[in-house]
Each structure stands twice: as C-alpha cells, then as structure tokens.
Amino acid sequence: MPTTWFITGTSSGFGRLLTERLLARGDRVAATLRRPEALDDLRAEHGDRLWTAVLDVTDAAQAHRVVDDAFEALGTIDVVVNNAGYGVFASVEEAADEQIRRVIDTNLLGSIHVIRAALPHLRAQGRGRILQVSTAGGQATYPNFSYYHASKWGIEGFCETVAREIAPFGIGLTIIEPGATPTGFGSSLATAPVMPEYEDTPAGEVRRAITGGDFTLPNDPQKIAKAIIDLVDTGAAPLRLPLGSDAYDDVRASLVARLAEHEAHRDVAYSVVADELA
C-alpha cells in the first residue's frame, strides 16, 4: 500500500526533494506551499497522487483549515512533515523586529499550528508519524543565528514534550536534524545591515566565512531525503535523528560541553535544597 504524506514548504529544499522522491515511488503527497505553481511539473506528471494547497503556516486558522481539507480529500495521512522554515542571519543587535517575529512565527508557532491541527486526525486513526524538520542548530549554536536558534531550540523542546504525550495514541514523533546542506537555504536567509561593532567578533568571522565561500556544506541533500524516507519505511521512531557528519559532531560536542558544565555545578545545585529535605 502506498504511504500518504503531508508536507509543508514543498516549493524548494528538502520539501521539494521529498515530494519528488515519494511521488516517483508511488506514494501520495499532500504538498503545501505559498506558490502552488512551483509544483506544476509534478502535478502534470503524477496527477491526483499530488494534492496541493496554499499554506502560510504562520496563519493558525489557515493551517487548521488546510490540514482538515487534506485529511478529508485523502482519507488517511500516514506521515506529517513540518518542513517550512525561515532563517535570519544577523547578530543579536542587527536583526529587525519584523525579522525576529517572522522567524518565531514560522519555525516555532507555524510548526506548532500544523501539529495541533493534525493531532485530532491522527488520534482518530490510532496511528501516524510526525517528522519535525529542525537542524543541528536545534541543539548546537553558531554566531549570527541567535534568532533561528531561538525558534529551533523552542520547537525541539515542544516536540520532545509532545512525543511523550502522544505516544499512547500510537503516534510517533521524530525531530530531524540536518547539518549544512546545499539546498538553497543559505541564499534565502534574511540579512540585516551590518554593525561595525560586530566585525571583530565571532559574528563577523562567521559572516566573512559565508560570504567568502569558506563555509563548508558537506552533506548530500538527496541522501538526506532518502534517509528521512527510509526512517519511515523501517517503522523506527527515534526522538531525534541527526543527518550529516557536521550535525553529528556539532551536536555531540555541544552535549558533552553542556554536561561538563552541568556537572561542575552539582555541589552548588544541591546546596540550596531545603534542610528538612537534604
């Protein structure tokens, strides 16, 4: 039996690659995006196995309506992929208020809207999978990405909690953490006027590395799309799946450093326990 997928942000990047691969192997895809004409070529090739809808995930009412429409049109949806995303590349003082709101509204609140809209349907089915596309930057950090990290660390905390809440309903949730990959995401990053005060800081160093073409993108986007599909095919539902050598190494280094710092404060932590409970 073919698998039915609901995927946000399908006009480019991982969303487009997943849609292409899934349709090519005979699956059905409910693809949402802001510009539906971006999938005209796939619709012409695959017909009614591709269902499309315009969706701005920052609009909660629209997210609920589109998800409801997709389940009504397709009957059953096996996998929901939260892929739509927005990135801001700027130091903490450089980003504009509108850019900050948009990255939080898209990556954090937008993902929450889609998950909340899908859960009643998945519970009624008694099964399903949610794949939340995050990033290595959902557990590690890089200068000039503070607001992007705020959204991704936030959605990872939300999803970790939700995964525990929905497991009794037969619904699995996996956070996908790709590393740096040539998907066009970098070229679509929102930027801001550079403040000279940050030129000789880590923020300036990272900016120069990216603009100078010295920032390595070591991962193959097609291999990442295949790994995501393979995960669903196996039935495995780990809480997190790092994809990419840099994702694995950077997240591991971050976790090791955080644990070391955490352990260093054990005595202080225990020192504030109430005397009657010590």
Disulfide bonds with the S-S distance in Angstrom:
none
